[in-house]
Amino acid sequence: MAWHELDKSWHDTTVDYCDVCGNLLIARYWSFVEPVGGETRRCCDESCERLFHRLRRIEESAPGS
């Protein structure tokens, strides 16, 4: 869990999006490791990480999951 800078050259036209909410990542992003699976996620900020964990709990508690 840490902040990372998006180091891009001025002519780089690639775009990066938040893995949780889909917003555009402009200059920096918050990263965290998913507890199940160990995949690293990039998101807007700490609130998106909390949203990710909340949605995961809701998904796991849903009937038929």
N, CA, C and O atoms as a Maestro MAE file, in Angstrom:
{
 s_m_m2io_version
 :::
 2.0.0
}

f_m_ct {
 s_m_title
 :::
 protein
 m_atom[260] {
  # First column is atom index #
  i_m_mmod_type
  r_m_x_coord
  r_m_y_coord
  r_m_z_coord
  i_m_residue_number
  s_m_chain_name
  s_m_pdb_residue_name
  s_m_pdb_atom_name
  i_m_atomic_number
  :::
  1 25 0.839 -1.174 0.000 1 A "MET " " N  " 7
  2 3 0.000 0.000 0.000 1 A "MET " " CA " 6
  3 2 0.886 1.239 0.000 1 A "MET " " C  " 6
  4 15 1.519 1.570 1.002 1 A "MET " " O  " 8
  5 25 0.915 1.896 -1.113 2 A "ALA " " N  " 7
  6 3 1.767 3.080 -1.221 2 A "ALA " " CA " 6
  7 2 1.381 3.900 -2.439 2 A "ALA " " C  " 6
  8 15 0.737 3.417 -3.371 2 A "ALA " " O  " 8
  9 25 1.799 5.162 -2.397 3 A "TRP " " N  " 7
  10 3 1.618 6.037 -3.545 3 A "TRP " " CA " 6
  11 2 2.749 5.822 -4.535 3 A "TRP " " C  " 6
  12 15 3.896 5.610 -4.142 3 A "TRP " " O  " 8
  13 25 2.422 5.876 -5.823 4 A "HIS " " N  " 7
  14 3 3.406 5.755 -6.895 4 A "HIS " " CA " 6
  15 2 3.150 6.867 -7.907 4 A "HIS " " C  " 6
  16 15 2.006 7.228 -8.183 4 A "HIS " " O  " 8
  17 25 4.231 7.394 -8.448 5 A "GLU " " N  " 7
  18 3 4.127 8.423 -9.479 5 A "GLU " " CA " 6
  19 2 4.000 7.757 -10.849 5 A "GLU " " C  " 6
  20 15 4.620 6.723 -11.099 5 A "GLU " " O  " 8
  21 25 3.210 8.339 -11.721 6 A "LEU " " N  " 7
  22 3 3.140 7.895 -13.107 6 A "LEU " " CA " 6
  23 2 4.173 8.707 -13.887 6 A "LEU " " C  " 6
  24 15 3.914 9.847 -14.272 6 A "LEU " " O  " 8
  25 25 5.317 8.125 -14.110 7 A "ASP " " N  " 7
  26 3 6.386 8.818 -14.831 7 A "ASP " " CA " 6
  27 2 6.229 8.561 -16.322 7 A "ASP " " C  " 6
  28 15 6.548 7.480 -16.818 7 A "ASP " " O  " 8
  29 25 5.741 9.558 -17.016 8 A "LYS " " N  " 7
  30 3 5.537 9.449 -18.459 8 A "LYS " " CA " 6
  31 2 6.195 10.635 -19.147 8 A "LYS " " C  " 6
  32 15 6.262 11.736 -18.601 8 A "LYS " " O  " 8
  33 25 6.670 10.388 -20.335 9 A "SER " " N  " 7
  34 3 7.231 11.494 -21.107 9 A "SER " " CA " 6
  35 2 6.087 12.358 -21.652 9 A "SER " " C  " 6
  36 15 4.935 11.926 -21.689 9 A "SER " " O  " 8
  37 25 6.413 13.554 -22.065 10 A "TRP " " N  " 7
  38 3 5.384 14.502 -22.501 10 A "TRP " " CA " 6
  39 2 4.631 14.031 -23.744 10 A "TRP " " C  " 6
  40 15 3.509 14.476 -23.987 10 A "TRP " " O  " 8
  41 25 5.226 13.142 -24.529 11 A "HIS " " N  " 7
  42 3 4.574 12.700 -25.765 11 A "HIS " " CA " 6
  43 2 3.895 11.335 -25.630 11 A "HIS " " C  " 6
  44 15 3.373 10.805 -26.611 11 A "HIS " " O  " 8
  45 25 3.900 10.769 -24.432 12 A "ASP " " N  " 7
  46 3 3.258 9.472 -24.192 12 A "ASP " " CA " 6
  47 2 1.740 9.662 -24.183 12 A "ASP " " C  " 6
  48 15 1.220 10.462 -23.405 12 A "ASP " " O  " 8
  49 25 1.039 8.942 -25.032 13 A "THR " " N  " 7
  50 3 -0.418 9.102 -25.135 13 A "THR " " CA " 6
  51 2 -1.195 7.957 -24.491 13 A "THR " " C  " 6
  52 15 -2.418 7.895 -24.614 13 A "THR " " O  " 8
  53 25 -0.498 7.050 -23.804 14 A "THR " " N  " 7
  54 3 -1.206 5.963 -23.135 14 A "THR " " CA " 6
  55 2 -1.970 6.515 -21.937 14 A "THR " " C  " 6
  56 15 -1.576 7.522 -21.349 14 A "THR " " O  " 8
  57 25 -3.052 5.857 -21.585 15 A "VAL " " N  " 7
  58 3 -3.854 6.274 -20.439 15 A "VAL " " CA " 6
  59 2 -3.933 5.127 -19.445 15 A "VAL " " C  " 6
  60 15 -3.891 3.956 -19.824 15 A "VAL " " O  " 8
  61 25 -4.046 5.475 -18.178 16 A "ASP " " N  " 7
  62 3 -4.154 4.501 -17.100 16 A "ASP " " CA " 6
  63 2 -5.425 4.788 -16.321 16 A "ASP " " C  " 6
  64 15 -5.760 5.943 -16.056 16 A "ASP " " O  " 8
  65 25 -6.127 3.725 -15.958 17 A "TYR " " N  " 7
  66 3 -7.398 3.864 -15.264 17 A "TYR " " CA " 6
  67 2 -7.356 3.164 -13.913 17 A "TYR " " C  " 6
  68 15 -6.605 2.209 -13.717 17 A "TYR " " O  " 8
  69 25 -8.168 3.651 -12.989 18 A "CYS " " N  " 7
  70 3 -8.322 3.046 -11.671 18 A "CYS " " CA " 6
  71 2 -8.935 1.655 -11.843 18 A "CYS " " C  " 6
  72 15 -9.927 1.493 -12.552 18 A "CYS " " O  " 8
  73 25 -8.339 0.653 -11.190 19 A "ASP " " N  " 7
  74 3 -8.849 -0.718 -11.275 19 A "ASP " " CA " 6
  75 2 -10.173 -0.893 -10.533 19 A "ASP " " C  " 6
  76 15 -10.859 -1.896 -10.732 19 A "ASP " " O  " 8
  77 25 -10.538 0.054 -9.692 20 A "VAL " " N  " 7
  78 3 -11.755 -0.068 -8.891 20 A "VAL " " CA " 6
  79 2 -12.906 0.724 -9.500 20 A "VAL " " C  " 6
  80 15 -13.970 0.165 -9.767 20 A "VAL " " O  " 8
  81 25 -12.701 2.029 -9.722 21 A "CYS " " N  " 7
  82 3 -13.817 2.874 -10.169 21 A "CYS " " CA " 6
  83 2 -13.726 3.279 -11.637 21 A "CYS " " C  " 6
  84 15 -14.704 3.775 -12.197 21 A "CYS " " O  " 8
  85 25 -12.585 3.081 -12.262 22 A "GLY " " N  " 7
  86 3 -12.442 3.394 -13.673 22 A "GLY " " CA " 6
  87 2 -12.044 4.823 -13.994 22 A "GLY " " C  " 6
  88 15 -11.914 5.178 -15.165 22 A "GLY " " O  " 8
  89 25 -11.847 5.653 -12.972 23 A "ASN " " N  " 7
  90 3 -11.405 7.031 -13.223 23 A "ASN " " CA " 6
  91 2 -9.999 7.043 -13.808 23 A "ASN " " C  " 6
  92 15 -9.216 6.114 -13.611 23 A "ASN " " O  " 8
  93 25 -9.702 8.102 -14.520 24 A "LEU " " N  " 7
  94 3 -8.397 8.278 -15.135 24 A "LEU " " CA " 6
  95 2 -7.351 8.582 -14.069 24 A "LEU " " C  " 6
  96 15 -7.572 9.428 -13.202 24 A "LEU " " O  " 8
  97 25 -6.209 7.890 -14.130 25 A "LEU " " N  " 7
  98 3 -5.087 8.167 -13.235 25 A "LEU " " CA " 6
  99 2 -4.201 9.190 -13.923 25 A "LEU " " C  " 6
  100 15 -3.674 8.926 -15.004 25 A "LEU " " O  " 8
  101 25 -4.031 10.346 -13.314 26 A "ILE " " N  " 7
  102 3 -3.334 11.456 -13.957 26 A "ILE " " CA " 6
  103 2 -1.844 11.471 -13.632 26 A "ILE " " C  " 6
  104 15 -1.025 11.226 -14.518 26 A "ILE " " O  " 8
  105 25 -1.477 11.751 -12.396 27 A "ALA " " N  " 7
  106 3 -0.070 11.932 -12.039 27 A "ALA " " CA " 6
  107 2 0.448 10.855 -11.100 27 A "ALA " " C  " 6
  108 15 1.631 10.513 -11.134 27 A "ALA " " O  " 8
  109 25 -0.436 10.316 -10.258 28 A "ARG " " N  " 7
  110 3 -0.012 9.291 -9.311 28 A "ARG " " CA " 6
  111 2 -1.167 8.342 -9.054 28 A "ARG " " C  " 6
  112 15 -2.311 8.619 -9.415 28 A "ARG " " O  " 8
  113 25 -0.848 7.206 -8.418 29 A "TYR " " N  " 7
  114 3 -1.877 6.226 -8.087 29 A "TYR " " CA " 6
  115 2 -1.528 5.537 -6.784 29 A "TYR " " C  " 6
  116 15 -0.367 5.493 -6.377 29 A "TYR " " O  " 8
  117 25 -2.546 5.000 -6.137 30 A "TRP " " N  " 7
  118 3 -2.406 4.242 -4.903 30 A "TRP " " CA " 6
  119 2 -2.421 2.767 -5.288 30 A "TRP " " C  " 6
  120 15 -3.295 2.337 -6.040 30 A "TRP " " O  " 8
  121 25 -1.477 1.996 -4.789 31 A "SER " " N  " 7
  122 3 -1.461 0.568 -5.112 31 A "SER " " CA " 6
  123 2 -1.616 -0.249 -3.838 31 A "SER " " C  " 6
  124 15 -1.168 0.154 -2.764 31 A "SER " " O  " 8
  125 25 -2.255 -1.399 -3.977 32 A "PHE " " N  " 7
  126 3 -2.393 -2.339 -2.866 32 A "PHE " " CA " 6
  127 2 -2.460 -3.740 -3.440 32 A "PHE " " C  " 6
  128 15 -2.768 -3.932 -4.616 32 A "PHE " " O  " 8
  129 25 -2.165 -4.724 -2.586 33 A "VAL " " N  " 7
  130 3 -2.181 -6.122 -3.002 33 A "VAL " " CA " 6
  131 2 -3.504 -6.722 -2.569 33 A "VAL " " C  " 6
  132 15 -3.894 -6.628 -1.405 33 A "VAL " " O  " 8
  133 25 -4.179 -7.333 -3.510 34 A "GLU " " N  " 7
  134 3 -5.462 -7.978 -3.240 34 A "GLU " " CA " 6
  135 2 -5.226 -9.154 -2.296 34 A "GLU " " C  " 6
  136 15 -4.342 -9.973 -2.551 34 A "GLU " " O  " 8
  137 25 -6.009 -9.259 -1.195 35 A "PRO " " N  " 7
  138 3 -5.776 -10.333 -0.226 35 A "PRO " " CA " 6
  139 2 -5.994 -11.734 -0.806 35 A "PRO " " C  " 6
  140 15 -5.297 -12.678 -0.434 35 A "PRO " " O  " 8
  141 25 -6.945 -11.864 -1.700 36 A "VAL " " N  " 7
  142 3 -7.200 -13.163 -2.326 36 A "VAL " " CA " 6
  143 2 -6.587 -13.132 -3.721 36 A "VAL " " C  " 6
  144 15 -7.030 -12.366 -4.576 36 A "VAL " " O  " 8
  145 25 -5.593 -13.943 -3.950 37 A "GLY " " N  " 7
  146 3 -4.959 -13.991 -5.258 37 A "GLY " " CA " 6
  147 2 -3.651 -13.232 -5.329 37 A "GLY " " C  " 6
  148 15 -2.809 -13.538 -6.174 37 A "GLY " " O  " 8
  149 25 -3.460 -12.248 -4.461 38 A "GLY " " N  " 7
  150 3 -2.207 -11.513 -4.404 38 A "GLY " " CA " 6
  151 2 -1.926 -10.591 -5.572 38 A "GLY " " C  " 6
  152 15 -0.779 -10.202 -5.788 38 A "GLY " " O  " 8
  153 25 -2.955 -10.233 -6.331 39 A "GLU " " N  " 7
  154 3 -2.764 -9.349 -7.480 39 A "GLU " " CA " 6
  155 2 -2.639 -7.897 -7.008 39 A "GLU " " C  " 6
  156 15 -3.368 -7.467 -6.114 39 A "GLU " " O  " 8
  157 25 -1.723 -7.155 -7.605 40 A "THR " " N  " 7
  158 3 -1.551 -5.745 -7.272 40 A "THR " " CA " 6
  159 2 -2.568 -4.916 -8.040 40 A "THR " " C  " 6
  160 15 -2.697 -5.041 -9.258 40 A "THR " " O  " 8
  161 25 -3.289 -4.070 -7.314 41 A "ARG " " N  " 7
  162 3 -4.309 -3.202 -7.909 41 A "ARG " " CA " 6
  163 2 -3.839 -1.757 -7.859 41 A "ARG " " C  " 6
  164 15 -3.185 -1.345 -6.902 41 A "ARG " " O  " 8
  165 25 -4.172 -0.986 -8.889 42 A "ARG " " N  " 7
  166 3 -3.868 0.446 -8.937 42 A "ARG " " CA " 6
  167 2 -5.185 1.199 -8.867 42 A "ARG " " C  " 6
  168 15 -6.130 0.890 -9.593 42 A "ARG " " O  " 8
  169 25 -5.238 2.191 -7.984 43 A "CYS " " N  " 7
  170 3 -6.483 2.939 -7.841 43 A "CYS " " CA " 6
  171 2 -6.210 4.409 -7.546 43 A "CYS " " C  " 6
  172 15 -5.065 4.824 -7.366 43 A "CYS " " O  " 8
  173 25 -7.295 5.189 -7.502 44 A "CYS " " N  " 7
  174 3 -7.208 6.647 -7.323 44 A "CYS " " CA " 6
  175 2 -6.587 7.034 -5.988 44 A "CYS " " C  " 6
  176 15 -5.682 7.866 -5.930 44 A "CYS " " O  " 8
  177 25 -7.083 6.421 -4.914 45 A "ASP " " N  " 7
  178 3 -6.621 6.773 -3.573 45 A "ASP " " CA " 6
  179 2 -7.064 5.700 -2.585 45 A "ASP " " C  " 6
  180 15 -7.589 4.659 -2.979 45 A "ASP " " O  " 8
  181 25 -6.846 5.966 -1.294 46 A "GLU " " N  " 7
  182 3 -7.168 4.990 -0.258 46 A "GLU " " CA " 6
  183 2 -8.662 4.689 -0.194 46 A "GLU " " C  " 6
  184 15 -9.052 3.580 0.172 46 A "GLU " " O  " 8
  185 25 -9.496 5.652 -0.542 47 A "SER " " N  " 7
  186 3 -10.941 5.419 -0.487 47 A "SER " " CA " 6
  187 2 -11.369 4.382 -1.521 47 A "SER " " C  " 6
  188 15 -12.312 3.628 -1.280 47 A "SER " " O  " 8
  189 25 -10.699 4.331 -2.656 48 A "CYS " " N  " 7
  190 3 -11.007 3.300 -3.654 48 A "CYS " " CA " 6
  191 2 -10.581 1.923 -3.152 48 A "CYS " " C  " 6
  192 15 -11.226 0.923 -3.464 48 A "CYS " " O  " 8
  193 25 -9.504 1.867 -2.382 49 A "GLU " " N  " 7
  194 3 -9.105 0.584 -1.793 49 A "GLU " " CA " 6
  195 2 -10.175 0.106 -0.819 49 A "GLU " " C  " 6
  196 15 -10.541 -1.070 -0.829 49 A "GLU " " O  " 8
  197 25 -10.679 1.005 0.020 50 A "ARG " " N  " 7
  198 3 -11.752 0.636 0.946 50 A "ARG " " CA " 6
  199 2 -12.997 0.188 0.178 50 A "ARG " " C  " 6
  200 15 -13.652 -0.779 0.567 50 A "ARG " " O  " 8
  201 25 -13.323 0.887 -0.906 51 A "LEU " " N  " 7
  202 3 -14.462 0.507 -1.740 51 A "LEU " " CA " 6
  203 2 -14.261 -0.890 -2.314 51 A "LEU " " C  " 6
  204 15 -15.199 -1.687 -2.341 51 A "LEU " " O  " 8
  205 25 -13.057 -1.195 -2.770 52 A "PHE " " N  " 7
  206 3 -12.755 -2.512 -3.322 52 A "PHE " " CA " 6
  207 2 -13.042 -3.602 -2.288 52 A "PHE " " C  " 6
  208 15 -13.694 -4.599 -2.597 52 A "PHE " " O  " 8
  209 25 -12.552 -3.409 -1.057 53 A "HIS " " N  " 7
  210 3 -12.751 -4.418 -0.008 53 A "HIS " " CA " 6
  211 2 -14.226 -4.529 0.380 53 A "HIS " " C  " 6
  212 15 -14.721 -5.623 0.651 53 A "HIS " " O  " 8
  213 25 -14.920 -3.397 0.404 54 A "ARG " " N  " 7
  214 3 -16.348 -3.425 0.725 54 A "ARG " " CA " 6
  215 2 -17.133 -4.185 -0.347 54 A "ARG " " C  " 6
  216 15 -17.982 -5.015 -0.022 54 A "ARG " " O  " 8
  217 25 -16.856 -3.909 -1.608 55 A "LEU " " N  " 7
  218 3 -17.541 -4.613 -2.696 55 A "LEU " " CA " 6
  219 2 -17.221 -6.098 -2.679 55 A "LEU " " C  " 6
  220 15 -18.083 -6.920 -2.989 55 A "LEU " " O  " 8
  221 25 -15.997 -6.451 -2.322 56 A "ARG " " N  " 7
  222 3 -15.605 -7.863 -2.232 56 A "ARG " " CA " 6
  223 2 -16.425 -8.572 -1.155 56 A "ARG " " C  " 6
  224 15 -16.895 -9.690 -1.367 56 A "ARG " " O  " 8
  225 25 -16.598 -7.916 0.013 57 A "ARG " " N  " 7
  226 3 -17.391 -8.521 1.092 57 A "ARG " " CA " 6
  227 2 -18.849 -8.680 0.669 57 A "ARG " " C  " 6
  228 15 -19.467 -9.704 0.961 57 A "ARG " " O  " 8
  229 25 -19.403 -7.683 -0.013 58 A "ILE " " N  " 7
  230 3 -20.789 -7.766 -0.479 58 A "ILE " " CA " 6
  231 2 -20.932 -8.900 -1.484 58 A "ILE " " C  " 6
  232 15 -21.896 -9.663 -1.434 58 A "ILE " " O  " 8
  233 25 -19.977 -9.008 -2.388 59 A "GLU " " N  " 7
  234 3 -20.009 -10.071 -3.397 59 A "GLU " " CA " 6
  235 2 -19.937 -11.447 -2.749 59 A "GLU " " C  " 6
  236 15 -20.639 -12.367 -3.169 59 A "GLU " " O  " 8
  237 25 -19.096 -11.596 -1.734 60 A "GLU " " N  " 7
  238 3 -18.942 -12.888 -1.064 60 A "GLU " " CA " 6
  239 2 -20.171 -13.262 -0.249 60 A "GLU " " C  " 6
  240 15 -20.462 -14.447 -0.084 60 A "GLU " " O  " 8
  241 25 -20.901 -12.269 0.264 61 A "SER " " N  " 7
  242 3 -22.076 -12.560 1.082 61 A "SER " " CA " 6
  243 2 -23.351 -12.714 0.251 61 A "SER " " C  " 6
  244 15 -24.400 -13.063 0.793 61 A "SER " " O  " 8
  245 25 -23.276 -12.461 -1.037 62 A "ALA " " N  " 7
  246 3 -24.450 -12.577 -1.903 62 A "ALA " " CA " 6
  247 2 -24.866 -14.042 -2.037 62 A "ALA " " C  " 6
  248 15 -24.016 -14.930 -2.085 62 A "ALA " " O  " 8
  249 25 -26.162 -14.288 -2.096 63 A "PRO " " N  " 7
  250 3 -26.632 -15.661 -2.273 63 A "PRO " " CA " 6
  251 2 -26.135 -16.240 -3.600 63 A "PRO " " C  " 6
  252 15 -26.139 -15.571 -4.634 63 A "PRO " " O  " 8
  253 25 -25.715 -17.487 -3.538 64 A "GLY " " N  " 7
  254 3 -25.268 -18.171 -4.748 64 A "GLY " " CA " 6
  255 2 -23.819 -17.921 -5.103 64 A "GLY " " C  " 6
  256 15 -23.371 -18.305 -6.183 64 A "GLY " " O  " 8
  257 25 -23.072 -17.280 -4.205 65 A "SER " " N  " 7
  258 3 -21.658 -17.041 -4.539 65 A "SER " " CA " 6
  259 2 -20.760 -18.077 -3.916 65 A "SER " " C  " 6
  260 15 -19.543 -18.027 -4.095 65 A "SER " " O  " 8
  :::
 }
 m_bond[259] {
  # First column is bond index #
  i_m_from
  i_m_to
  i_m_order
  :::
  1 1 2 1
  2 2 3 1
  3 3 4 2
  4 3 5 1
  5 5 6 1
  6 6 7 1
  7 7 8 2
  8 7 9 1
  9 9 10 1
  10 10 11 1
  11 11 12 2
  12 11 13 1
  13 13 14 1
  14 14 15 1
  15 15 16 2
  16 15 17 1
  17 17 18 1
  18 18 19 1
  19 19 20 2
  20 19 21 1
  21 21 22 1
  22 22 23 1
  23 23 24 2
  24 23 25 1
  25 25 26 1
  26 26 27 1
  27 27 28 2
  28 27 29 1
  29 29 30 1
  30 30 31 1
  31 31 32 2
  32 31 33 1
  33 33 34 1
  34 34 35 1
  35 35 36 2
  36 35 37 1
  37 37 38 1
  38 38 39 1
  39 39 40 2
  40 39 41 1
  41 41 42 1
  42 42 43 1
  43 43 44 2
  44 43 45 1
  45 45 46 1
  46 46 47 1
  47 47 48 2
  48 47 49 1
  49 49 50 1
  50 50 51 1
  51 51 52 2
  52 51 53 1
  53 53 54 1
  54 54 55 1
  55 55 56 2
  56 55 57 1
  57 57 58 1
  58 58 59 1
  59 59 60 2
  60 59 61 1
  61 61 62 1
  62 62 63 1
  63 63 64 2
  64 63 65 1
  65 65 66 1
  66 66 67 1
  67 67 68 2
  68 67 69 1
  69 69 70 1
  70 70 71 1
  71 71 72 2
  72 71 73 1
  73 73 74 1
  74 74 75 1
  75 75 76 2
  76 75 77 1
  77 77 78 1
  78 78 79 1
  79 79 80 2
  80 79 81 1
  81 81 82 1
  82 82 83 1
  83 83 84 2
  84 83 85 1
  85 85 86 1
  86 86 87 1
  87 87 88 2
  88 87 89 1
  89 89 90 1
  90 90 91 1
  91 91 92 2
  92 91 93 1
  93 93 94 1
  94 94 95 1
  95 95 96 2
  96 95 97 1
  97 97 98 1
  98 98 99 1
  99 99 100 2
  100 99 101 1
  101 101 102 1
  102 102 103 1
  103 103 104 2
  104 103 105 1
  105 105 106 1
  106 106 107 1
  107 107 108 2
  108 107 109 1
  109 109 110 1
  110 110 111 1
  111 111 112 2
  112 111 113 1
  113 113 114 1
  114 114 115 1
  115 115 116 2
  116 115 117 1
  117 117 118 1
  118 118 119 1
  119 119 120 2
  120 119 121 1
  121 121 122 1
  122 122 123 1
  123 123 124 2
  124 123 125 1
  125 125 126 1
  126 126 127 1
  127 127 128 2
  128 127 129 1
  129 129 130 1
  130 130 131 1
  131 131 132 2
  132 131 133 1
  133 133 134 1
  134 134 135 1
  135 135 136 2
  136 135 137 1
  137 137 138 1
  138 138 139 1
  139 139 140 2
  140 139 141 1
  141 141 142 1
  142 142 143 1
  143 143 144 2
  144 143 145 1
  145 145 146 1
  146 146 147 1
  147 147 148 2
  148 147 149 1
  149 149 150 1
  150 150 151 1
  151 151 152 2
  152 151 153 1
  153 153 154 1
  154 154 155 1
  155 155 156 2
  156 155 157 1
  157 157 158 1
  158 158 159 1
  159 159 160 2
  160 159 161 1
  161 161 162 1
  162 162 163 1
  163 163 164 2
  164 163 165 1
  165 165 166 1
  166 166 167 1
  167 167 168 2
  168 167 169 1
  169 169 170 1
  170 170 171 1
  171 171 172 2
  172 171 173 1
  173 173 174 1
  174 174 175 1
  175 175 176 2
  176 175 177 1
  177 177 178 1
  178 178 179 1
  179 179 180 2
  180 179 181 1
  181 181 182 1
  182 182 183 1
  183 183 184 2
  184 183 185 1
  185 185 186 1
  186 186 187 1
  187 187 188 2
  188 187 189 1
  189 189 190 1
  190 190 191 1
  191 191 192 2
  192 191 193 1
  193 193 194 1
  194 194 195 1
  195 195 196 2
  196 195 197 1
  197 197 198 1
  198 198 199 1
  199 199 200 2
  200 199 201 1
  201 201 202 1
  202 202 203 1
  203 203 204 2
  204 203 205 1
  205 205 206 1
  206 206 207 1
  207 207 208 2
  208 207 209 1
  209 209 210 1
  210 210 211 1
  211 211 212 2
  212 211 213 1
  213 213 214 1
  214 214 215 1
  215 215 216 2
  216 215 217 1
  217 217 218 1
  218 218 219 1
  219 219 220 2
  220 219 221 1
  221 221 222 1
  222 222 223 1
  223 223 224 2
  224 223 225 1
  225 225 226 1
  226 226 227 1
  227 227 228 2
  228 227 229 1
  229 229 230 1
  230 230 231 1
  231 231 232 2
  232 231 233 1
  233 233 234 1
  234 234 235 1
  235 235 236 2
  236 235 237 1
  237 237 238 1
  238 238 239 1
  239 239 240 2
  240 239 241 1
  241 241 242 1
  242 242 243 1
  243 243 244 2
  244 243 245 1
  245 245 246 1
  246 246 247 1
  247 247 248 2
  248 247 249 1
  249 249 250 1
  250 250 251 1
  251 251 252 2
  252 251 253 1
  253 253 254 1
  254 254 255 1
  255 255 256 2
  256 255 257 1
  257 257 258 1
  258 258 259 1
  259 259 260 2
  :::
 }
}
